[in-house]
């Protein structure tokens, strides 16, 4: 069709965006329901519905008319606002990427992910990788294909990394992870040699119903608006959002691990705050929501660790936790609690790892993903390769695949290339802390009173409110200047040297 | 388009049905999410998505090509199976009805219902009818319009009744309710004159977390497969289903009313069993699921009252309930429990009414709906009219609209003409019991052992397995012969005469 004016083209553009959004919204709610509430045997019906809706969504997104519309708007760029220009750019990117994927593959992949989610849960519960293996093989196969569609000139894994953090490459990550390993390996060794912290009280019996009360207490402590964000339970904690008035976080209660759900809620709470504090103007547009996984994880890991595991925050929080669990924490004081939740020790499960060893979990996943994508590792050999890396890098034996390569939900969700953003986000967060302290001075006295508003305001002003207006690297640069992993390394060295009285 | 064969036309038919089903499924999950998990302020985004999807669904359903396709299949009826013939009939009915509603009205109505749901909840929580009034005015307005579209020759309320129970009219209901009133009014008077039953122990403090355990115990007692049916909490209990592998029931816990959630779970469990026991062959077709609200309520009210409030079932169940609430039920025995949950007493809330006075609640709603639809009652005068009827028919004063005309979620969901099916269903159920006892002999000894399988098998064989294959009146006639309210009246007279030692 021919467009007569930018205004007319923009009206067509908005209508198309609104349609695609509606399908993503509906399928997103169905996926959320599948993880939180749907019965186990509901997968077949949901798969049939996904097949119909994802085909329509594909047709909407890959419609050749979009190409003409985008070309018209691009040639009238001078008449567009900054937001409109960015929306056109994001639509163009999505369109170019999607139209290269044949529709049948796209739809099959959506249905596959629905089935895989159920199979992964079953495999994890039974600690039996063989149940999930054929599904993961297909997922990896599709991702290798899609990577070529995305950018045939890039190595497949680079093409996937680019999906989660624009511009991120194996070259960058090899350097970043190299610097981290150089600093962390000796630091971990020193910590190992120091007297261990006794955190055994964290494994006492903490009833799920009381932990649920703690979750709501934490949401209040983080000032999360419950009229715009609710909490549910899932096998694996996550955050999902539809707009800044509809955000969901989930957690998982383990009755013998107090810190597990507690820090999941704070982590997902950090994601939620990013989404809730996006400016209203971006709602229902392509600029809606956080811009990248790296920036998103910077917020979640900032809340979880830099704030949530800090001495000042815990001096505010601990008395409230003790009120909920007076018997279990009878012989525990603030200092012991602080030390226990920061105890560094090589462990099996990423989501429960301490800050110091956390990145080793990411490096392991990064190396495995690289090999799965370049074909040097077959999916069937994944458990063995996983277990070997845990022995080599963390010195521990993996007892079964539930605590091993089945622990995370990412791969069953098709998220290959996502994990590095956790490490990158952690490092972003440490640099943000330095910038925040440069701007605000000492942030901690107010934190120890339970007042986090200055921290949140800084993050909102520099990160959150922009939603997806800027590319992640530009957003970060505007907030903090050039990215430098030394802030993160310094942060970890200082924190753990003090905690373990290291020289 | 021209069809070349019945096979080709059927393939097009199936594809169209599958598409419509997918949209209904997605919007159904979104509605379920809205009631169970979504944050309060999510309504706007959901409304936008409904607007897009319901428009597409409308276009699919009202597509003029459907008319040609249906005509072709109707003229080749000899080549169709019984199931296919019925599917064509149901599609025709839906098509004829929908294509008369202008699309803009259809979409606006879907969006209105989404908004109304949130407003009704707010109004109920604040006991303030004025919040909900403008929404109910619009809902009634649309229903009056739609009734004319459905069947301009019928009185509007008859046209709506026909939606929930095909063929049901005010004439039939006036007779049925007349017979009920004739029998119940004197019976209620006798019960009122008899010594009252002390049920005060049911209002002790029963923590929601323990009541939740009771819910799962009840689902086990009813043998509800939790891999195909899950439980959630909502303001108002309901059942929703997508296919016989994906059924959801909800309840609401009141910590000072043990019987409330207990009988909600059994009631919704009855709905769920009907859906779960539909034959697999009907899944994903237009014949999927229970055939009418009247038949559905016959199942839910059968489980809730005829079984769930029976002495034999309670002799099995009570010891288990007592285990969950040993302190609260310390001084209570089986007989007292049985008498308390059957205590007949005019009360405010329909869902918690005893079997004897229940139908008076329905008759009140029926009379109000009739007047709302014929225009003799304005929505703004509804609270007053409601309160007057409660005084006239049940002799009680309604303290506020929360306990009055805001108590039910039906009207905010657009369900006008639904209520009579509860009374009809109750009467159907009593007649089914008589037929079952004729076929099986004394069903109660096994029930008192907690074995309900013979009852469920009878219902499955005569009702459930057929899904929507037969019209409700035919289904009932095949199972029980001609409908006769005397079974229900006899059942109530016998039960309450014994309970209250009446002559």
Interface residues (C-beta under 8 A of the other chain):
Chain A: X18 X19 X21 X22 X23 X25 X26 X27 X29 X30 X32 X33 X36 X37 X38 X39 X40 X41 X42 X44 X45 X46 X48 X49 X51 X52 X53 X56 X209 X226 X227 X228 X229 X230 X232 X242 X243 X245 X246 X247 X248 X283 X284
Chain B: X18 X19 X21 X22 X23 X25 X26 X27 X29 X30 X32 X33 X36 X37 X38 X39 X40 X41 X42 X44 X45 X46 X48 X49 X51 X52 X53 X56 X209 X226 X227 X228 X229 X230 X232 X242 X243 X245 X246 X247 X248 X283 X284
